[in-house]
Amino acid sequence: MKIIDEKVREIQTQHIKDVITKKEYWKADKFRVLNNEAGFGKSYISYEAIADIALEGYRVVYVQKFANENTEEQDAKKLKKTVKAIEGWAWGNEIVNYLASDNKKDHNKIIKEHSVICITHKKYMESCKEKSNFITDADILICDEFIDLCKELEISDKELKILSSATSVFKDYRKEILQFHDYIKKEIEEKYNTYGTTEMSFVNLKPSKKMMNILSNLETMVDKKHDLEDIKEVLFTCRQILTRSCLYSTNNAFITYDNRYNYLLAKQSNIMLDANAGFDGRYSLNPIFELDPQSKVFDYTSSSITLYQIATTKNALTRTKNIVNDARNYLLEKQKVGFNKKPNSLIVSSKKVRENLSFTDLQLEQDKLVEGINYTHFGFIIGKNDWKNCDDVWILFTPYFQWHTYLIEYMYYSPTEKFSGSESCKIESIQRNDGYEKKYCL
């Protein structure tokens, strides 16, 4: 991958710095979204600008996404590296710190004493739910990568069982609890009779005043106890399902989004850096995002992507369990019969397949250094581009993404007036001609 125009790269580099440091680019009521390509260096360019603007007295919150954010210890280690990188531009001033689990007891002090606060996507999402004011009190918010606040809520048989368990806690209210339970169950059954398991529909439930009174009474009763979080969460979901449009899904459930999550903005400027912003439809749905489009800088004409459309059911995967090894052997065979240079390939599979590889760590490193073959899995290609110099990519797994999730995200990111509850939009399965059973058309 080579640079098409070095001058364009210099202009875009300066633009990132200007967006962060110059007031004429600032937006207080929405995110200015920059879609510079993966591998451009958006994060490192922003570090210098963050230090510059913080030294002028502005307070900054910087939000980062890490691949496989699965341990709080890992998050803290990575945030420390970011703090060090930003302070490298701060002329010896200790103006940067981070919030993580290892310094939780000092969070208030850290926020008060430092101009730049570094946090993870996870911390930002928690803050949005809890309405934390350290973000809204900041002057500038910079989010590295898109932050998806759409959290699904579902009422199915599983949640109905939790709801019915409330009868053992509130025995004097048993009759009303069962009435409410049966009402929800009946609504699901009616939609199943209409749509079955092959169609979905946006629906607007119209509960009686009696049902809503039962729900309100239950919420009050549960709030007085401190050990009923599962029941409390189900009641919250019921209220969301019953008071606005929701989706009847093919898995025989009502699904909606959690409206406790809403984007928090800083006082003067809000910026999002995301290479995918030019084609991610969520940005175009919600007016809180304004795309500042950037032209391409890299030349990809010598690169190739080979995608194998492999079914991802358990049975299907057993038939392709050796596909990573097969791809490796194919690349090595091509190398033997006439490559004029060592291949530089990336093989992408599922995490499970990647973890089950028979290769040792030493063999994996040898493949990378000697054979020119890199391995990774979906979920790890986030926030950075370690493979930008690879000539070809072999995608050997297609992540499973449920259809209803697309629709819930469409609901969440669209203006609320699009889903007033008066419409019922049917999603029908239609025939495909590429060997797969079905797809959905809205």
Buried (B, 14 or more C-beta within 10 A) or exposed (E): BEEBBEEBBEEBBEBBBEBBBEEEBBBEEBBBBBBBBBBBBBBEBBBBBBBBBBBEEBBBBBBBBBBEBEEBEBBBEBBBEBBEBBBEBBEEEEBBBBBBEBBEEEBEEBBEEBBBBBBBBBBBBEBBBEEBEBBBEBBBBBBBBBBBBBBBBBBBEEBBEBBBBBBEBBEEBBEBBBEBBEBBBEBBEEBBEEBEEEBBBBBBBEBEEEBBEBBEBBBEBBEEEEEBEEBBBBBBBBBBBBBBBBBBBBEBBBBBBBBBBEBBBBBBBBBBBBBEBBEBEBBEBBEBBBBBEBEEBBEEEEBEEEEEEBBEEEEEBEEBEEBBEEBBEEBBEEBEEEEEEEBBBBBBBBBEBBEEBEBEEEEBEEBBEEBBBBBBBBEBBEBBBEBBEBBBBBBBBBEEEEBBEBBBBBBBBEEEEEBEBEEEBEBEBEEEEEEEEEEBEE
